[in-house]
Amino acid sequence: MEVNEAIKTKINKLLYERNMSVNKLSTNAGLMQSTVDSILNGRSKNPTMVTICKICEGFDIPLSEFFDDKVFDDLDIDIK
């Protein structure tokens, strides 16, 4: 799994667990809904840490909790 897919999976999991809409997350995070949609639709291949931090704020969780998930354990990372 690639990093962007893992991030998308984690966001969808948190949305489901909190019964939260993308619109509500976007509002809570102070992001445009199109930004979150682009991550969830796979158009954003490399979301920034600032965006991920804002998403964590939208979920009211620390960054460490976001990445503390099995989905991030075996990532296919191609660093160039």
Protein Blocks (a to p, Z undefined) as FASTA:
>chain_A
ZZklmmmmmmmmmmmmnopafklmmmmnopafklmmmmmnomambdcfklmmmmmmmnop
afklmmmcfklmmccdddZZ
